[in-house]
Amino acid sequence: MGGDHGHSKLPMPDCKIWKWEGTPLEFTQQRLARRGLKDPWARNEAWR
């Protein structure tokens, strides 16, 4: 009755190993910063 149906959890990598430096996200953030803007949600969208 636990609802897990025998599936084990997927191993999740440590979030500290993922870097966004050198990605298109960094380029976009730099372009926004030059205009005095920032998008705090862009980082969340980058992983989709």
N, C-alpha and C positions, 0 to 999 in steps of 0.2 A: 504494500500500500504506500510505499515511499514515492512512487511515481518516476523513479529514475530508469526503470526498465532495463537495468543491467549495464547501461552505458557508463563508461568511466569519463571523468572530466578531461578535457584537452589540456595538455601542458601549455601554460602561458609563458612566453619569454619575459624576461625582466624588462620593464619599460625604459630602463636606463641605457640599454644597448641601442635603442633606436635613436638616430640623430636626424635632424631635419636640415642641418647645414649642407649646403651644396645642392639642394633640391629646388624644384620650381617654386615651392612654397616660400623659401627664403628670398628668392628673387622678387616674388610678388610682395612680400612684406617690406622689402627695401624700397620698392617703387611706391607703395602706399606711404611709407615713412617720409619719403622726399616731399610728399604733398601734405604732410601733417596729419595723415590718417593712419588708422590701424584697425585690423579686423581680428579680434580675439578668438573668433569662432573658426577662422580659416584653418587653424591647426587641426581641429577636430574633423573638418571635411577632407583633409588631405589623406586620411587613412581609409577612406571609403573606396 
